[in-house]
């Protein structure tokens, strides 16, 4: 995989991220993008990390319970694809 140079993001939206880890060590991030008080209006995104990639980012810290925190997500819709895009 090639590294991409960072580029400016055109917008920031409010979101809530929840994490969970299954018994095989797969770490999942669940993003709910939109107003947290109106979840039926939110877009949902999920991405997962295999155990070895989760350890590379976070070390050997085991997750025993789900965590939910507010965050901001940078989005760019309809951006020009890069020639190096994965």
Secondary structure, DSSP 8 states (H G I E B T S, - for coil): ---------SEEEEEEEEEEE-TT--EEEEEEES-TT-GGG-EEEEEEE-HHHHHHHHTT----S-EEEEEEEEE-TT----TT--
